[in-house]
């Protein structure tokens, strides 16, 4: 992941903020060959600022509709 606008070394000192920032970067700007952590996505879901279409798609994957 390449981001020049954030001091990631400083951000890593605050694990929660770093995890949220990293998830947002990966979803919004590409995974760069990495995989998303499903448990972290669920854990921070309400705090993530994602592209609306990507967030809707991910919500369908994380919480699929139940069939009757």
Secondary structure, 3 states (H helix, E strand, C coil): CCCCCCCHHHHCCCHHHHHHHHHHHHHHHCCCCCCCCHHHHHHCHHHCCCCHHHHHHHHHHHCCCCCC
